[in-house]
Amino acid sequence: MMWILFKLLMTSAMVVLISEVAKKSDRLGGLIAALPLVTVLTLIWLYIEKQPESKIANHAWYTFWYVVPTLPMFLTFPFLLKRFGFWPTLGISVVITLIAFYVFAKIVKLYGIELL
């Protein structure tokens, strides 16, 4: 139980750190947020917990493919925010991401990559 609490605190601390840095600097906050810190921590947790290398490798592999369809959100969010406000923009961005993910998954399936 202590291990889970430690992992929870370390991982959530990253989110707090990023939001605090972003208050001071948009660029630095964006840079830190763009780093795959949560994924790196996840890979570390999997390794420390003696998960098979295949599981760790699969996690990295699928993370790559799941990140790609999230990218349109980062382009549309600033544009929509000026027009609709925060909450509607966040909702629209989630829908855009879901649609992009579905379309992307269908496209990469043609190349033998199964995401759904």
C-alpha positions as a Markdown table, in Angstrom:
| # | Residue | x | y | z |
|---|---|---|---|---|
| 1 | Met | 0.0 | 0.0 | 0.0 |
| 2 | Met | 2.9 | 2.4 | 0.8 |
| 3 | Trp | 4.3 | 1.7 | -2.7 |
| 4 | Ile | 1.0 | 2.7 | -4.4 |
| 5 | Leu | 0.8 | 5.8 | -2.3 |
| 6 | Phe | 4.4 | 6.7 | -3.2 |
| 7 | Lys | 3.7 | 6.2 | -6.9 |
| 8 | Leu | 0.5 | 8.3 | -6.6 |
| 9 | Leu | 2.3 | 11.2 | -4.9 |
| 10 | Met | 5.3 | 11.2 | -7.3 |
| 11 | Thr | 3.1 | 11.0 | -10.4 |
| 12 | Ser | 0.6 | 13.7 | -9.2 |
| 13 | Ala | 3.5 | 15.9 | -8.1 |
| 14 | Met | 4.5 | 16.1 | -11.8 |
| 15 | Val | 1.0 | 17.5 | -12.7 |
| 16 | Val | 1.2 | 20.1 | -9.9 |
| 17 | Leu | 4.8 | 21.0 | -10.9 |
| 18 | Ile | 3.8 | 21.6 | -14.5 |
| 19 | Ser | 0.8 | 23.7 | -13.6 |
| 20 | Glu | 2.9 | 25.8 | -11.2 |
| 21 | Val | 5.6 | 26.3 | -13.8 |
| 22 | Ala | 3.0 | 27.2 | -16.4 |
| 23 | Lys | 1.7 | 30.0 | -14.2 |
| 24 | Lys | 5.1 | 31.6 | -14.4 |
| 25 | Ser | 6.1 | 30.8 | -18.0 |
| 26 | Asp | 3.8 | 29.6 | -20.8 |
| 27 | Arg | 6.8 | 28.4 | -22.8 |
| 28 | Leu | 8.5 | 26.5 | -20.0 |
| 29 | Gly | 5.2 | 25.0 | -18.8 |
| 30 | Gly | 4.4 | 23.9 | -22.3 |
| 31 | Leu | 7.9 | 22.4 | -22.7 |
| 32 | Ile | 7.6 | 20.4 | -19.5 |
| 33 | Ala | 4.1 | 19.3 | -20.3 |
| 34 | Ala | 5.2 | 18.1 | -23.7 |
| 35 | Leu | 7.9 | 15.9 | -22.2 |
| 36 | Pro | 6.7 | 12.4 | -21.7 |
| 37 | Leu | 7.2 | 12.6 | -17.9 |
| 38 | Val | 4.2 | 10.5 | -17.0 |
| 39 | Thr | 5.1 | 7.8 | -19.5 |
| 40 | Val | 8.7 | 7.8 | -18.2 |
| 41 | Leu | 7.5 | 7.4 | -14.7 |
| 42 | Thr | 5.1 | 4.6 | -15.8 |
| 43 | Leu | 8.0 | 2.8 | -17.5 |
| 44 | Ile | 10.0 | 3.1 | -14.3 |
| 45 | Trp | 7.2 | 1.8 | -12.2 |
| 46 | Leu | 6.7 | -1.1 | -14.5 |
| 47 | Tyr | 10.4 | -1.9 | -14.5 |
| 48 | Ile | 10.7 | -1.6 | -10.7 |
| 49 | Glu | 7.7 | -3.9 | -10.3 |
| 50 | Lys | 9.4 | -6.5 | -12.4 |
| 51 | Gln | 7.1 | -6.5 | -15.3 |
| 52 | Pro | 8.3 | -8.4 | -18.4 |
| 53 | Glu | 10.3 | -6.4 | -20.9 |
| 54 | Ser | 7.6 | -7.1 | -23.5 |
| 55 | Lys | 5.0 | -5.4 | -21.4 |
| 56 | Ile | 7.2 | -2.3 | -20.9 |
| 57 | Ala | 8.0 | -2.2 | -24.6 |
| 58 | Asn | 4.3 | -2.6 | -25.5 |
| 59 | His | 3.5 | 0.3 | -23.2 |
| 60 | Ala | 6.0 | 2.6 | -25.0 |
| 61 | Trp | 4.8 | 1.4 | -28.4 |
| 62 | Tyr | 1.1 | 2.0 | -27.8 |
| 63 | Thr | 1.8 | 5.3 | -26.0 |
| 64 | Phe | 3.4 | 6.6 | -29.2 |
| 65 | Trp | 0.4 | 5.6 | -31.4 |
| 66 | Tyr | -2.1 | 7.1 | -28.9 |
| 67 | Val | -0.3 | 10.4 | -28.7 |
| 68 | Val | -0.5 | 11.1 | -32.4 |
| 69 | Pro | -4.3 | 11.7 | -32.6 |
| 70 | Thr | -4.2 | 14.0 | -29.6 |
| 71 | Leu | -2.1 | 16.6 | -31.5 |
| 72 | Pro | -4.9 | 18.3 | -33.4 |
| 73 | Met | -6.4 | 19.3 | -30.0 |
| 74 | Phe | -3.3 | 21.4 | -29.2 |
| 75 | Leu | -3.8 | 23.3 | -32.5 |
| 76 | Thr | -7.5 | 23.8 | -32.2 |
| 77 | Phe | -7.8 | 24.6 | -28.5 |
| 78 | Pro | -6.2 | 28.1 | -28.6 |
| 79 | Phe | -8.3 | 29.0 | -31.7 |
| 80 | Leu | -11.6 | 27.8 | -30.1 |
| 81 | Leu | -10.8 | 29.3 | -26.7 |
| 82 | Lys | -11.1 | 32.9 | -28.0 |
| 83 | Arg | -14.5 | 32.1 | -29.5 |
| 84 | Phe | -16.3 | 29.8 | -27.0 |
| 85 | Gly | -14.6 | 30.1 | -23.6 |
| 86 | Phe | -12.8 | 27.5 | -21.6 |
| 87 | Trp | -15.4 | 24.8 | -20.8 |
| 88 | Pro | -17.1 | 24.6 | -24.2 |
| 89 | Thr | -13.6 | 24.6 | -25.8 |
| 90 | Leu | -12.5 | 21.8 | -23.6 |
| 91 | Gly | -15.6 | 19.8 | -24.5 |
| 92 | Ile | -15.1 | 20.4 | -28.2 |
| 93 | Ser | -11.4 | 19.5 | -27.9 |
| 94 | Val | -12.3 | 16.2 | -26.3 |
| 95 | Val | -14.7 | 15.4 | -29.1 |
| 96 | Ile | -12.1 | 16.4 | -31.7 |
| 97 | Thr | -9.6 | 14.1 | -30.0 |
| 98 | Leu | -12.1 | 11.2 | -29.9 |
| 99 | Ile | -12.9 | 11.6 | -33.6 |
| 100 | Ala | -9.2 | 12.0 | -34.6 |
| 101 | Phe | -8.4 | 8.9 | -32.6 |
| 102 | Tyr | -11.2 | 6.8 | -34.2 |
| 103 | Val | -10.1 | 7.9 | -37.7 |
| 104 | Phe | -6.4 | 7.4 | -36.9 |
| 105 | Ala | -7.1 | 4.0 | -35.5 |
| 106 | Lys | -8.9 | 3.0 | -38.7 |
| 107 | Ile | -6.1 | 4.3 | -40.9 |
| 108 | Val | -3.3 | 2.5 | -39.0 |
| 109 | Lys | -5.3 | -0.7 | -38.9 |
| 110 | Leu | -4.7 | -0.9 | -42.6 |
| 111 | Tyr | -1.0 | -1.1 | -41.8 |
| 112 | Gly | -1.5 | -3.9 | -39.2 |
| 113 | Ile | -1.5 | -1.6 | -36.1 |
| 114 | Glu | -4.4 | -2.5 | -33.9 |
| 115 | Leu | -5.4 | 0.3 | -31.5 |
| 116 | Leu | -9.1 | -0.4 | -30.9 |
